[in-house]
Amino acid sequence: MFVRAANLAICGLWALTPHVAWAGDPVAADALFTEALALLDAGNWDGACPKFRASFDLDRSVSTMINLARCSEHSGKVATALGQLGEASRLNLDTPEGARKGQLDAYIKKLSDEMSPRVPRVRLVVRGAPKEALTITRDGSALPSSSLGESLPHDPGEHTLVVSAVGFRTVERSYSVRGAEASEVIVELVAEAPAAPSLKPERPVGSEQKPKPPRLESASESGPSGQTVAAVVLLGLGGASLAAGGVFAGLTGAKAGEIPDGCGQDPYVCTNDADTLTANDASDSGSTFLTVSVITGAAGAALVATGAILFATAGAPPSAAFVLPIVGPSVAGAEVHFVW
């Protein structure tokens, strides 16, 4: 069978292959390599390939790398396998000149020629930003920007390309690779929108900040205005004057009631001197009270009218108002109270 023949060939090459200087364990690597070949002869790839990897980690042998390439090919990762054959070719550069080196080169070339037509290739193209400003990763591994535009080997399956650049929006693109046909992935970078300028003007350095004008408080915040207070005072005085005028008008009527009947008209002449004196005294007092009533009433009306005008043109009105009458032995009137 081809696999067994290939295994025998590589086994023979193992014995002929020099081992590159490496801080490992060549004896353990040899044992692992032999076990891996036995598993591979039995068709047990899953058991053989990890042992080849462990052997290579202990001793970087050309033949072990060739077998790792065959493991990758078996799992369908032909691009990875082709890259491992390239690594094996570079390791073989340290092999001394002779038949052994030539046999290894020939076998590596044979496998590469067989795999190469089956390797999918994808051309990656990035537009919108300078190539030297780009940061590119494919499946988490960095790619140089110089690889853009080239047909790069890919393993079949799903891949993720991430492209970023300063001043541009980062683009993440997933793409699928099927078969060995060449394909192309194009990424368009878009510049980030510039930050909106601040609308708040900056104060020049060294400039003095102007003092703020005093805040004008409304009537509801600072209480009644002076005009409102004056209006209230005038209304109070006017109300008191009107009340006083009413009291004196009442006193005038009372004096008129003190004049005895049958005394005629003013000046009064009654049937006796005492009634005549009483009638004239009451008449004089009533005239005085009437004069005071008219004057205080007129003054009260004027004060109330003025206060009403001031109040109507002033600020916020009071929230409540009430009148308290004042009555005493020698005084009569009223108090007007307002609440803000």
Secondary structure, 3 states (H helix, E strand, C coil): CHHHHHHHHHHHHHHHCCECCCCCCHHHHHHHHHHHHHHHHCCCHHHHHHHHHHHHHHCCEHHHHHHHHHHHHHCCCHHHHHHHHHHHHHHHHHCCCCHHHHHHHHHHHHHHHHHHHHCCEEEEEEECCCHHHCEEEECCEEECHHHCCCEEECCCEEEEEEEECCCECCEEEEEEECCCCCEEEEEECCECCCCCCCCCCCCCCCCCCCCCCCCCCCHHHHCCCHHHHHHHHHHHHHHHHHHHHHHHHHHHHHHHHCCCCCCCCCCCCCCCHHHHHHHHHHHHHHHHHHHHHHHHHHHHHHHHHHHHHHHHCCCCCCCEEEEEEEECCCCEEEEEEEEC
